[in-house]
């Protein structure tokens, strides 16, 4: 009996969250998401790899940019 009551409370709370989340202002637009994905791809972890390759890293970045 208690399990069914907890389940019902959970369903009611979940419904309340869904109703209220529809009222929230959506701050991120598609352009924002695209730029954040580009930052994830061109993140700081690649600086060490570029440093190890020296000037040859340009030949890796040009095809990557063209492919992207």
mmCIF file of the N, C-alpha and C atoms, coordinates in Angstrom:
data_MODEL
# 
_entry.id   MODEL 
# 
loop_
_atom_site.group_PDB 
_atom_site.id 
_atom_site.type_symbol 
_atom_site.label_atom_id 
_atom_site.label_alt_id 
_atom_site.label_comp_id 
_atom_site.label_asym_id 
_atom_site.label_entity_id 
_atom_site.label_seq_id 
_atom_site.pdbx_PDB_ins_code 
_atom_site.Cartn_x 
_atom_site.Cartn_y 
_atom_site.Cartn_z 
_atom_site.occupancy 
_atom_site.B_iso_or_equiv 
_atom_site.pdbx_formal_charge 
_atom_site.auth_seq_id 
_atom_site.auth_comp_id 
_atom_site.auth_asym_id 
_atom_site.auth_atom_id 
_atom_site.pdbx_PDB_model_num 
ATOM 1   N N  . UNK A 1 1  ? 0.817  -1.182 0.000   1.00 0.00 ? 1  UNK A N  1 
ATOM 2   C CA . UNK A 1 1  ? 0.000  0.000  0.000   1.00 0.00 ? 1  UNK A CA 1 
ATOM 3   C C  . UNK A 1 1  ? 0.870  1.260  0.000   1.00 0.00 ? 1  UNK A C  1 
ATOM 4   N N  . UNK A 1 2  ? 1.903  1.269  0.803   1.00 0.00 ? 2  UNK A N  1 
ATOM 5   C CA . UNK A 1 2  ? 2.775  2.436  0.907   1.00 0.00 ? 2  UNK A CA 1 
ATOM 6   C C  . UNK A 1 2  ? 3.524  2.676  -0.399  1.00 0.00 ? 2  UNK A C  1 
ATOM 7   N N  . UNK A 1 3  ? 3.903  1.625  -1.083  1.00 0.00 ? 3  UNK A N  1 
ATOM 8   C CA . UNK A 1 3  ? 4.613  1.747  -2.351  1.00 0.00 ? 3  UNK A CA 1 
ATOM 9   C C  . UNK A 1 3  ? 3.739  2.419  -3.410  1.00 0.00 ? 3  UNK A C  1 
ATOM 10  N N  . UNK A 1 4  ? 2.464  2.055  -3.448  1.00 0.00 ? 4  UNK A N  1 
ATOM 11  C CA . UNK A 1 4  ? 1.539  2.666  -4.402  1.00 0.00 ? 4  UNK A CA 1 
ATOM 12  C C  . UNK A 1 4  ? 1.350  4.145  -4.096  1.00 0.00 ? 4  UNK A C  1 
ATOM 13  N N  . UNK A 1 5  ? 1.319  4.491  -2.814  1.00 0.00 ? 5  UNK A N  1 
ATOM 14  C CA . UNK A 1 5  ? 1.164  5.887  -2.417  1.00 0.00 ? 5  UNK A CA 1 
ATOM 15  C C  . UNK A 1 5  ? 2.391  6.705  -2.807  1.00 0.00 ? 5  UNK A C  1 
ATOM 16  N N  . UNK A 1 6  ? 3.588  6.139  -2.589  1.00 0.00 ? 6  UNK A N  1 
ATOM 17  C CA . UNK A 1 6  ? 4.822  6.821  -2.988  1.00 0.00 ? 6  UNK A CA 1 
ATOM 18  C C  . UNK A 1 6  ? 4.878  7.005  -4.502  1.00 0.00 ? 6  UNK A C  1 
ATOM 19  N N  . UNK A 1 7  ? 4.452  5.998  -5.227  1.00 0.00 ? 7  UNK A N  1 
ATOM 20  C CA . UNK A 1 7  ? 4.437  6.095  -6.683  1.00 0.00 ? 7  UNK A CA 1 
ATOM 21  C C  . UNK A 1 7  ? 3.492  7.209  -7.137  1.00 0.00 ? 7  UNK A C  1 
ATOM 22  N N  . UNK A 1 8  ? 2.337  7.305  -6.513  1.00 0.00 ? 8  UNK A N  1 
ATOM 23  C CA . UNK A 1 8  ? 1.362  8.345  -6.869  1.00 0.00 ? 8  UNK A CA 1 
ATOM 24  C C  . UNK A 1 8  ? 1.927  9.735  -6.567  1.00 0.00 ? 8  UNK A C  1 
ATOM 25  N N  . UNK A 1 9  ? 2.604  9.883  -5.438  1.00 0.00 ? 9  UNK A N  1 
ATOM 26  C CA . UNK A 1 9  ? 3.226  11.163 -5.097  1.00 0.00 ? 9  UNK A CA 1 
ATOM 27  C C  . UNK A 1 9  ? 4.303  11.530 -6.113  1.00 0.00 ? 9  UNK A C  1 
ATOM 28  N N  . UNK A 1 10 ? 5.066  10.539 -6.512  1.00 0.00 ? 10 UNK A N  1 
ATOM 29  C CA . UNK A 1 10 ? 6.111  10.778 -7.498  1.00 0.00 ? 10 UNK A CA 1 
ATOM 30  C C  . UNK A 1 10 ? 5.511  11.230 -8.826  1.00 0.00 ? 10 UNK A C  1 
ATOM 31  N N  . UNK A 1 11 ? 4.447  10.581 -9.273  1.00 0.00 ? 11 UNK A N  1 
ATOM 32  C CA . UNK A 1 11 ? 3.794  10.943 -10.535 1.00 0.00 ? 11 UNK A CA 1 
ATOM 33  C C  . UNK A 1 11 ? 3.238  12.360 -10.457 1.00 0.00 ? 11 UNK A C  1 
ATOM 34  N N  . UNK A 1 12 ? 2.647  12.730 -9.338  1.00 0.00 ? 12 UNK A N  1 
ATOM 35  C CA . UNK A 1 12 ? 2.110  14.076 -9.164  1.00 0.00 ? 12 UNK A CA 1 
ATOM 36  C C  . UNK A 1 12 ? 3.227  15.124 -9.174  1.00 0.00 ? 12 UNK A C  1 
ATOM 37  N N  . UNK A 1 13 ? 4.330  14.825 -8.499  1.00 0.00 ? 13 UNK A N  1 
ATOM 38  C CA . UNK A 1 13 ? 5.461  15.753 -8.474  1.00 0.00 ? 13 UNK A CA 1 
ATOM 39  C C  . UNK A 1 13 ? 6.067  15.905 -9.858  1.00 0.00 ? 13 UNK A C  1 
ATOM 40  N N  . UNK A 1 14 ? 6.173  14.812 -10.591 1.00 0.00 ? 14 UNK A N  1 
ATOM 41  C CA . UNK A 1 14 ? 6.725  14.859 -11.937 1.00 0.00 ? 14 UNK A CA 1 
ATOM 42  C C  . UNK A 1 14 ? 5.835  15.704 -12.852 1.00 0.00 ? 14 UNK A C  1 
ATOM 43  N N  . UNK A 1 15 ? 4.537  15.565 -12.714 1.00 0.00 ? 15 UNK A N  1 
ATOM 44  C CA . UNK A 1 15 ? 3.604  16.360 -13.510 1.00 0.00 ? 15 UNK A CA 1 
ATOM 45  C C  . UNK A 1 15 ? 3.743  17.849 -13.184 1.00 0.00 ? 15 UNK A C  1 
ATOM 46  N N  . UNK A 1 16 ? 3.894  18.176 -11.900 1.00 0.00 ? 16 UNK A N  1 
ATOM 47  C CA . UNK A 1 16 ? 4.070  19.561 -11.486 1.00 0.00 ? 16 UNK A CA 1 
ATOM 48  C C  . UNK A 1 16 ? 5.342  20.163 -12.074 1.00 0.00 ? 16 UNK A C  1 
ATOM 49  N N  . UNK A 1 17 ? 6.418  19.387 -12.109 1.00 0.00 ? 17 UNK A N  1 
ATOM 50  C CA . UNK A 1 17 ? 7.672  19.856 -12.694 1.00 0.00 ? 17 UNK A CA 1 
ATOM 51  C C  . UNK A 1 17 ? 7.491  20.122 -14.187 1.00 0.00 ? 17 UNK A C  1 
ATOM 52  N N  . UNK A 1 18 ? 6.824  19.238 -14.886 1.00 0.00 ? 18 UNK A N  1 
ATOM 53  C CA . UNK A 1 18 ? 6.599  19.429 -16.320 1.00 0.00 ? 18 UNK A CA 1 
ATOM 54  C C  . UNK A 1 18 ? 5.775  20.676 -16.594 1.00 0.00 ? 18 UNK A C  1 
ATOM 55  N N  . UNK A 1 19 ? 4.754  20.916 -15.788 1.00 0.00 ? 19 UNK A N  1 
ATOM 56  C CA . UNK A 1 19 ? 3.905  22.098 -15.982 1.00 0.00 ? 19 UNK A CA 1 
ATOM 57  C C  . UNK A 1 19 ? 4.703  23.374 -15.741 1.00 0.00 ? 19 UNK A C  1 
ATOM 58  N N  . UNK A 1 20 ? 5.460  23.399 -14.665 1.00 0.00 ? 20 UNK A N  1 
ATOM 59  C CA . UNK A 1 20 ? 6.230  24.604 -14.329 1.00 0.00 ? 20 UNK A CA 1 
ATOM 60  C C  . UNK A 1 20 ? 7.395  24.839 -15.275 1.00 0.00 ? 20 UNK A C  1 
ATOM 61  N N  . UNK A 1 21 ? 8.008  23.792 -15.806 1.00 0.00 ? 21 UNK A N  1 
ATOM 62  C CA . UNK A 1 21 ? 9.154  23.985 -16.697 1.00 0.00 ? 21 UNK A CA 1 
ATOM 63  C C  . UNK A 1 21 ? 8.725  24.618 -18.017 1.00 0.00 ? 21 UNK A C  1 
ATOM 64  N N  . UNK A 1 22 ? 7.457  24.478 -18.380 1.00 0.00 ? 22 UNK A N  1 
ATOM 65  C CA . UNK A 1 22 ? 6.963  25.127 -19.590 1.00 0.00 ? 22 UNK A CA 1 
ATOM 66  C C  . UNK A 1 22 ? 6.923  26.633 -19.455 1.00 0.00 ? 22 UNK A C  1 
ATOM 67  N N  . UNK A 1 23 ? 6.893  27.139 -18.219 1.00 0.00 ? 23 UNK A N  1 
ATOM 68  C CA . UNK A 1 23 ? 6.862  28.571 -17.969 1.00 0.00 ? 23 UNK A CA 1 
ATOM 69  C C  . UNK A 1 23 ? 8.243  29.208 -18.022 1.00 0.00 ? 23 UNK A C  1 
ATOM 70  N N  . UNK A 1 24 ? 9.305  28.401 -17.961 1.00 0.00 ? 24 UNK A N  1 
ATOM 71  C CA . UNK A 1 24 ? 10.659 28.939 -17.922 1.00 0.00 ? 24 UNK A CA 1 
ATOM 72  C C  . UNK A 1 24 ? 11.057 29.520 -19.267 1.00 0.00 ? 24 UNK A C  1 
ATOM 73  N N  . UNK A 1 25 ? 11.821 30.606 -19.211 1.00 0.00 ? 25 UNK A N  1 
ATOM 74  C CA . UNK A 1 25 ? 12.312 31.242 -20.425 1.00 0.00 ? 25 UNK A CA 1 
ATOM 75  C C  . UNK A 1 25 ? 13.489 30.434 -20.966 1.00 0.00 ? 25 UNK A C  1 
ATOM 76  N N  . UNK A 1 26 ? 13.449 30.147 -22.243 1.00 0.00 ? 26 UNK A N  1 
ATOM 77  C CA . UNK A 1 26 ? 14.531 29.392 -22.875 1.00 0.00 ? 26 UNK A CA 1 
ATOM 78  C C  . UNK A 1 26 ? 15.626 30.368 -23.284 1.00 0.00 ? 26 UNK A C  1 
ATOM 79  N N  . UNK A 1 27 ? 16.781 30.272 -22.661 1.00 0.00 ? 27 UNK A N  1 
ATOM 80  C CA . UNK A 1 27 ? 17.861 31.223 -22.893 1.00 0.00 ? 27 UNK A CA 1 
ATOM 81  C C  . UNK A 1 27 ? 18.754 30.843 -24.068 1.00 0.00 ? 27 UNK A C  1 
ATOM 82  N N  . UNK A 1 28 ? 18.985 29.561 -24.279 1.00 0.00 ? 28 UNK A N  1 
ATOM 83  C CA . UNK A 1 28 ? 19.907 29.136 -25.333 1.00 0.00 ? 28 UNK A CA 1 
ATOM 84  C C  . UNK A 1 28 ? 19.180 28.979 -26.660 1.00 0.00 ? 28 UNK A C  1 
ATOM 85  N N  . UNK A 1 29 ? 19.760 29.567 -27.701 1.00 0.00 ? 29 UNK A N  1 
ATOM 86  C CA . UNK A 1 29 ? 19.226 29.405 -29.047 1.00 0.00 ? 29 UNK A CA 1 
ATOM 87  C C  . UNK A 1 29 ? 20.146 28.458 -29.802 1.00 0.00 ? 29 UNK A C  1 
ATOM 88  N N  . UNK A 1 30 ? 19.776 28.144 -31.025 1.00 0.00 ? 30 UNK A N  1 
ATOM 89  C CA . UNK A 1 30 ? 20.546 27.194 -31.823 1.00 0.00 ? 30 UNK A CA 1 
ATOM 90  C C  . UNK A 1 30 ? 21.973 27.684 -32.036 1.00 0.00 ? 30 UNK A C  1 
ATOM 91  N N  . UNK A 1 31 ? 22.132 28.960 -32.317 1.00 0.00 ? 31 UNK A N  1 
ATOM 92  C CA . UNK A 1 31 ? 23.479 29.510 -32.513 1.00 0.00 ? 31 UNK A CA 1 
ATOM 93  C C  . UNK A 1 31 ? 24.352 29.339 -31.285 1.00 0.00 ? 31 UNK A C  1 
ATOM 94  N N  . UNK A 1 32 ? 23.771 29.527 -30.105 1.00 0.00 ? 32 UNK A N  1 
ATOM 95  C CA . UNK A 1 32 ? 24.517 29.340 -28.857 1.00 0.00 ? 32 UNK A CA 1 
ATOM 96  C C  . UNK A 1 32 ? 24.976 27.902 -28.700 1.00 0.00 ? 32 UNK A C  1 
ATOM 97  N N  . UNK A 1 33 ? 24.095 26.964 -29.032 1.00 0.00 ? 33 UNK A N  1 
ATOM 98  C CA . UNK A 1 33 ? 24.450 25.549 -28.908 1.00 0.00 ? 33 UNK A CA 1 
ATOM 99  C C  . UNK A 1 33 ? 25.515 25.149 -29.916 1.00 0.00 ? 33 UNK A C  1 
ATOM 100 N N  . UNK A 1 34 ? 25.447 25.691 -31.134 1.00 0.00 ? 34 UNK A N  1 
ATOM 101 C CA . UNK A 1 34 ? 26.458 25.383 -32.156 1.00 0.00 ? 34 UNK A CA 1 
ATOM 102 C C  . UNK A 1 34 ? 27.819 25.902 -31.712 1.00 0.00 ? 34 UNK A C  1 
ATOM 103 N N  . UNK A 1 35 ? 27.861 27.121 -31.203 1.00 0.00 ? 35 UNK A N  1 
ATOM 104 C CA . UNK A 1 35 ? 29.145 27.671 -30.742 1.00 0.00 ? 35 UNK A CA 1 
ATOM 105 C C  . UNK A 1 35 ? 29.695 26.897 -29.546 1.00 0.00 ? 35 UNK A C  1 
ATOM 106 N N  . UNK A 1 36 ? 28.836 26.447 -28.635 1.00 0.00 ? 36 UNK A N  1 
ATOM 107 C CA . UNK A 1 36 ? 29.334 25.666 -27.504 1.00 0.00 ? 36 UNK A CA 1 
ATOM 108 C C  . UNK A 1 36 ? 29.887 24.325 -27.965 1.00 0.00 ? 36 UNK A C  1 
ATOM 109 N N  . UNK A 1 37 ? 29.267 23.719 -28.974 1.00 0.00 ? 37 UNK A N  1 
ATOM 110 C CA . UNK A 1 37 ? 29.801 22.469 -29.504 1.00 0.00 ? 37 UNK A CA 1 
ATOM 111 C C  . UNK A 1 37 ? 31.155 22.697 -30.171 1.00 0.00 ? 37 UNK A C  1 
ATOM 112 N N  . UNK A 1 38 ? 31.309 23.808 -30.872 1.00 0.00 ? 38 UNK A N  1 
ATOM 113 C CA . UNK A 1 38 ? 32.608 24.133 -31.489 1.00 0.00 ? 38 UNK A CA 1 
ATOM 114 C C  . UNK A 1 38 ? 33.665 24.314 -30.410 1.00 0.00 ? 38 UNK A C  1 
ATOM 115 N N  . UNK A 1 39 ? 33.313 24.919 -29.288 1.00 0.00 ? 39 UNK A N  1 
ATOM 116 C CA . UNK A 1 39 ? 34.268 25.071 -28.199 1.00 0.00 ? 39 UNK A CA 1 
ATOM 117 C C  . UNK A 1 39 ? 34.659 23.734 -27.588 1.00 0.00 ? 39 UNK A C  1 
ATOM 118 N N  . UNK A 1 40 ? 33.711 22.803 -27.516 1.00 0.00 ? 40 UNK A N  1 
ATOM 119 C CA . UNK A 1 40 ? 34.041 21.472 -27.005 1.00 0.00 ? 40 UNK A CA 1 
ATOM 120 C C  . UNK A 1 40 ? 35.011 20.763 -27.942 1.00 0.00 ? 40 UNK A C  1 
ATOM 121 N N  . UNK A 1 41 ? 34.822 20.942 -29.243 1.00 0.00 ? 41 UNK A N  1 
ATOM 122 C CA . UNK A 1 41 ? 35.686 20.273 -30.214 1.00 0.00 ? 41 UNK A CA 1 
ATOM 123 C C  . UNK A 1 41 ? 37.076 20.907 -30.233 1.00 0.00 ? 41 UNK A C  1 
ATOM 124 N N  . UNK A 1 42 ? 37.128 22.231 -30.190 1.00 0.00 ? 42 UNK A N  1 
ATOM 125 C CA . UNK A 1 42 ? 38.400 22.951 -30.264 1.00 0.00 ? 42 UNK A CA 1 
ATOM 126 C C  . UNK A 1 42 ? 38.825 23.338 -28.856 1.00 0.00 ? 42 UNK A C  1 
ATOM 127 N N  . UNK A 1 43 ? 38.646 22.464 -27.923 1.00 0.00 ? 43 UNK A N  1 
ATOM 128 C CA . UNK A 1 43 ? 38.946 22.743 -26.525 1.00 0.00 ? 43 UNK A CA 1 
ATOM 129 C C  . UNK A 1 43 ? 40.431 22.844 -26.251 1.00 0.00 ? 43 UNK A C  1 
ATOM 130 N N  . UNK A 1 44 ? 40.736 23.144 -25.016 1.00 0.00 ? 44 UNK A N  1 
ATOM 131 C CA . UNK A 1 44 ? 42.118 23.379 -24.609 1.00 0.00 ? 44 UNK A CA 1 
ATOM 132 C C  . UNK A 1 44 ? 42.967 22.104 -24.629 1.00 0.00 ? 44 UNK A C  1 
ATOM 133 N N  . UNK A 1 45 ? 42.338 20.935 -24.597 1.00 0.00 ? 45 UNK A N  1 
ATOM 134 C CA . UNK A 1 45 ? 43.123 19.698 -24.577 1.00 0.00 ? 45 UNK A CA 1 
ATOM 135 C C  . UNK A 1 45 ? 43.915 19.492 -25.865 1.00 0.00 ? 45 UNK A C  1 
ATOM 136 N N  . UNK A 1 46 ? 43.518 20.161 -26.950 1.00 0.00 ? 46 UNK A N  1 
ATOM 137 C CA . UNK A 1 46 ? 44.223 20.003 -28.221 1.00 0.00 ? 46 UNK A CA 1 
ATOM 138 C C  . UNK A 1 46 ? 45.477 20.861 -28.302 1.00 0.00 ? 46 UNK A C  1 
ATOM 139 N N  . UNK A 1 47 ? 45.659 21.796 -27.396 1.00 0.00 ? 47 UNK A N  1 
ATOM 140 C CA . UNK A 1 47 ? 46.841 22.657 -27.444 1.00 0.00 ? 47 UNK A CA 1 
ATOM 141 C C  . UNK A 1 47 ? 48.122 21.856 -27.237 1.00 0.00 ? 47 UNK A C  1 
ATOM 142 N N  . UNK A 1 48 ? 48.087 20.876 -26.358 1.00 0.00 ? 48 UNK A N  1 
ATOM 143 C CA . UNK A 1 48 ? 49.268 20.043 -26.138 1.00 0.00 ? 48 UNK A CA 1 
ATOM 144 C C  . UNK A 1 48 ? 49.624 19.233 -27.369 1.00 0.00 ? 48 UNK A C  1 
ATOM 145 N N  . UNK A 1 49 ? 48.625 18.701 -28.044 1.00 0.00 ? 49 UNK A N  1 
ATOM 146 C CA . UNK A 1 49 ? 48.866 17.941 -29.273 1.00 0.00 ? 49 UNK A CA 1 
ATOM 147 C C  . UNK A 1 49 ? 49.434 18.844 -30.350 1.00 0.00 ? 49 UNK A C  1 
ATOM 148 N N  . UNK A 1 50 ? 48.883 20.029 -30.494 1.00 0.00 ? 50 UNK A N  1 
ATOM 149 C CA . UNK A 1 50 ? 49.392 20.976 -31.492 1.00 0.00 ? 50 UNK A CA 1 
ATOM 150 C C  . UNK A 1 50 ? 50.825 21.371 -31.165 1.00 0.00 ? 50 UNK A C  1 
ATOM 151 N N  . UNK A 1 51 ? 51.137 21.523 -29.896 1.00 0.00 ? 51 UNK A N  1 
ATOM 152 C CA . UNK A 1 51 ? 52.502 21.867 -29.511 1.00 0.00 ? 51 UNK A CA 1 
ATOM 153 C C  . UNK A 1 51 ? 53.486 20.753 -29.829 1.00 0.00 ? 51 UNK A C  1 
ATOM 154 N N  . UNK A 1 52 ? 53.071 19.515 -29.656 1.00 0.00 ? 52 UNK A N  1 
ATOM 155 C CA . UNK A 1 52 ? 53.952 18.390 -29.978 1.00 0.00 ? 52 UNK A CA 1 
ATOM 156 C C  . UNK A 1 52 ? 54.203 18.278 -31.477 1.00 0.00 ? 52 UNK A C  1 
ATOM 157 N N  . UNK A 1 53 ? 53.197 18.605 -32.284 1.00 0.00 ? 53 UNK A N  1 
ATOM 158 C CA . UNK A 1 53 ? 53.351 18.500 -33.730 1.00 0.00 ? 53 UNK A CA 1 
ATOM 159 C C  . UNK A 1 53 ? 54.148 19.661 -34.320 1.00 0.00 ? 53 UNK A C  1 
ATOM 160 N N  . UNK A 1 54 ? 54.258 20.742 -33.584 1.00 0.00 ? 54 UNK A N  1 
ATOM 161 C CA . UNK A 1 54 ? 54.981 21.907 -34.088 1.00 0.00 ? 54 UNK A CA 1 
ATOM 162 C C  . UNK A 1 54 ? 54.219 22.557 -35.237 1.00 0.00 ? 54 UNK A C  1 
ATOM 163 N N  . UNK A 1 55 ? 54.952 23.014 -36.257 1.00 0.00 ? 55 UNK A N  1 
ATOM 164 C CA . UNK A 1 55 ? 54.299 23.703 -37.373 1.00 0.00 ? 55 UNK A CA 1 
ATOM 165 C C  . UNK A 1 55 ? 53.493 22.738 -38.242 1.00 0.00 ? 55 UNK A C  1 
ATOM 166 N N  . UNK A 1 56 ? 53.689 21.437 -38.090 1.00 0.00 ? 56 UNK A N  1 
ATOM 167 C CA . UNK A 1 56 ? 52.933 20.458 -38.875 1.00 0.00 ? 56 UNK A CA 1 
ATOM 168 C C  . UNK A 1 56 ? 51.479 20.381 -38.438 1.00 0.00 ? 56 UNK A C  1 
ATOM 169 N N  . UNK A 1 57 ? 51.146 20.960 -37.290 1.00 0.00 ? 57 UNK A N  1 
ATOM 170 C CA . UNK A 1 57 ? 49.762 20.872 -36.823 1.00 0.00 ? 57 UNK A CA 1 
ATOM 171 C C  . UNK A 1 57 ? 48.811 21.612 -37.758 1.00 0.00 ? 57 UNK A C  1 
ATOM 172 N N  . UNK A 1 58 ? 49.319 22.561 -38.533 1.00 0.00 ? 58 UNK A N  1 
ATOM 173 C CA . UNK A 1 58 ? 48.469 23.294 -39.474 1.00 0.00 ? 58 UNK A CA 1 
ATOM 174 C C  . UNK A 1 58 ? 47.898 22.333 -40.507 1.00 0.00 ? 58 UNK A C  1 
ATOM 175 N N  . UNK A 1 59 ? 48.681 21.344 -40.922 1.00 0.00 ? 59 UNK A N  1 
ATOM 176 C CA . UNK A 1 59 ? 48.213 20.382 -41.916 1.00 0.00 ? 59 UNK A CA 1 
ATOM 177 C C  . UNK A 1 59 ? 47.142 19.443 -41.337 1.00 0.00 ? 59 UNK A C  1 
ATOM 178 N N  . UNK A 1 60 ? 47.023 19.384 -40.037 1.00 0.00 ? 60 UNK A N  1 
ATOM 179 C CA . UNK A 1 60 ? 45.954 18.615 -39.414 1.00 0.00 ? 60 UNK A CA 1 
ATOM 180 C C  . UNK A 1 60 ? 44.705 19.472 -39.217 1.00 0.00 ? 60 UNK A C  1 
ATOM 181 N N  . UNK A 1 61 ? 44.902 20.748 -38.916 1.00 0.00 ? 61 UNK A N  1 
ATOM 182 C CA . UNK A 1 61 ? 43.764 21.630 -38.668 1.00 0.00 ? 61 UNK A CA 1 
ATOM 183 C C  . UNK A 1 61 ? 43.023 21.998 -39.944 1.00 0.00 ? 61 UNK A C  1 
ATOM 184 N N  . UNK A 1 62 ? 43.736 22.222 -41.032 1.00 0.00 ? 62 UNK A N  1 
ATOM 185 C CA . UNK A 1 62 ? 43.074 22.623 -42.288 1.00 0.00 ? 62 UNK A CA 1 
ATOM 186 C C  . UNK A 1 62 ? 42.083 21.547 -42.740 1.00 0.00 ? 62 UNK A C  1 
ATOM 187 N N  . UNK A 1 63 ? 42.462 20.269 -42.853 1.00 0.00 ? 63 UNK A N  1 
ATOM 188 C CA . UNK A 1 63 ? 41.455 19.263 -43.226 1.00 0.00 ? 63 UNK A CA 1 
ATOM 189 C C  . UNK A 1 63 ? 40.325 19.137 -42.187 1.00 0.00 ? 63 UNK A C  1 
ATOM 190 N N  . UNK A 1 64 ? 40.652 19.315 -40.911 1.00 0.00 ? 64 UNK A N  1 
ATOM 191 C CA . UNK A 1 64 ? 39.613 19.220 -39.891 1.00 0.00 ? 64 UNK A CA 1 
ATOM 192 C C  . UNK A 1 64 ? 38.589 20.339 -40.053 1.00 0.00 ? 64 UNK A C  1 
ATOM 193 N N  . UNK A 1 65 ? 39.063 21.544 -40.328 1.00 0.00 ? 65 UNK A N  1 
ATOM 194 C CA . UNK A 1 65 ? 38.143 22.668 -40.527 1.00 0.00 ? 65 UNK A CA 1 
ATOM 195 C C  . UNK A 1 65 ? 37.323 22.473 -41.774 1.00 0.00 ? 65 UNK A C  1 
ATOM 196 N N  . UNK A 1 66 ? 37.951 22.004 -42.855 1.00 0.00 ? 66 UNK A N  1 
ATOM 197 C CA . UNK A 1 66 ? 37.222 21.775 -44.090 1.00 0.00 ? 66 UNK A CA 1 
ATOM 198 C C  . UNK A 1 66 ? 36.185 20.651 -43.937 1.00 0.00 ? 66 UNK A C  1 
ATOM 199 N N  . UNK A 1 67 ? 36.554 19.617 -43.195 1.00 0.00 ? 67 UNK A N  1 
ATOM 200 C CA . UNK A 1 67 ? 35.630 18.518 -42.967 1.00 0.00 ? 67 UNK A CA 1 
ATOM 201 C C  . UNK A 1 67 ? 34.454 18.953 -42.105 1.00 0.00 ? 67 UNK A C  1 
ATOM 202 N N  . UNK A 1 68 ? 34.753 19.806 -41.113 1.00 0.00 ? 68 UNK A N  1 
ATOM 203 C CA . UNK A 1 68 ? 33.689 20.284 -40.210 1.00 0.00 ? 68 UNK A CA 1 
ATOM 204 C C  . UNK A 1 68 ? 32.724 21.178 -40.962 1.00 0.00 ? 68 UNK A C  1 
# 
